[in-house]
C-alpha cells in the first residue's frame, strides 16, 4: 500500500503513459499530492489523490494516463 510518507518534495510525477504531469510540491494532508505550479501548463497548483498512485520509486507513478490526470485533477487558484 502507498503511504504519504514515501512521497518527497520535488519528486517527478509520471502518468501511466510515461508522460510527466508535474512535480511534487508537498502533501496536502494525508490523501492528496499538491503539484508545483511552475511545471503546470496553466501556472496553477493542482491536487491529485494519493489513490491514483500505483507505485513510488525515484518518481511517483500514477495509474492514470496524462490526459485522464489533467482532466480529473483539482485546480487551485
C-alpha positions as a printed Julia matrix, in Angstrom:
77×3 Matrix{Float64}:
  0.0    0.0     0.0
  1.19   3.52   -0.81
  1.95   5.76    2.15
  2.07   9.56    2.11
  5.4    9.37    3.97
  7.03   7.85    0.86
  6.36  10.97   -1.19
  9.01  13.7    -1.1
  9.11  17.27   -2.36
 10.43  17.71   -5.91
  9.73  14.11   -6.98
  8.6   13.93  -10.62
  5.04  12.66  -11.09
  4.69  10.32  -14.06
  1.45   9.21  -15.72
  0.86   5.61  -16.78
  1.67   6.5   -20.39
  5.14   7.76  -19.4
  4.4   11.49  -19.58
  5.47  13.7   -16.68
  2.4   15.52  -15.38
  4.1   17.54  -12.67
  6.43  17.72   -9.71
  5.51  17.21   -6.07
  5.26  20.47   -4.14
  4.17  18.73   -0.93
  1.48  16.5     0.54
 -1.79  18.3     1.18
 -2.97  16.39    4.23
 -2.64  12.62    4.16
 -4.54  11.9     0.96
 -3.65  14.48   -1.71
 -0.48  15.46   -3.53
 -0.05  19.13   -4.36
  1.91  19.7    -7.57
  4.15  22.72   -8.15
  2.67  25.48  -10.25
  5.97  26.08  -12.09
  5.51  22.82  -14.06
  1.82  23.45  -14.66
  0.54  24.31  -18.15
 -1.79  26.94  -16.65
  0.5   28.27  -13.89
 -1.71  26.91  -11.1
 -1.24  24.36   -8.35
 -3.08  21.08   -8.91
 -4.09  18.38   -6.45
 -4.18  14.68   -7.2
 -5.45  11.99   -4.84
 -3.0    9.55   -3.32
 -5.36   6.81   -4.57
 -4.09   7.43   -8.13
 -0.54   6.42   -7.16
  0.43   2.98   -8.43
  3.98   2.88   -7.05
  6.79   5.07   -5.81
 10.41   4.72   -6.85
 12.52   7.77   -7.67
  9.3    9.06   -9.28
  5.66   8.98   -8.27
  4.0    6.66  -10.82
  0.27   7.1   -11.41
 -2.23   4.51  -12.62
 -3.88   7.05  -14.98
 -2.61   8.36  -18.31
 -1.69  12.04  -18.69
 -4.95  13.1   -20.35
 -7.01  11.48  -17.58
 -4.89  13.15  -14.9
 -5.2   16.61  -16.46
 -8.96  16.2   -16.95
 -9.56  14.99  -13.41
 -7.08  16.82  -11.16
 -8.31  19.6    -8.9
 -7.02  23.08   -9.78
 -6.24  25.75   -7.19
 -6.16  29.46   -7.91
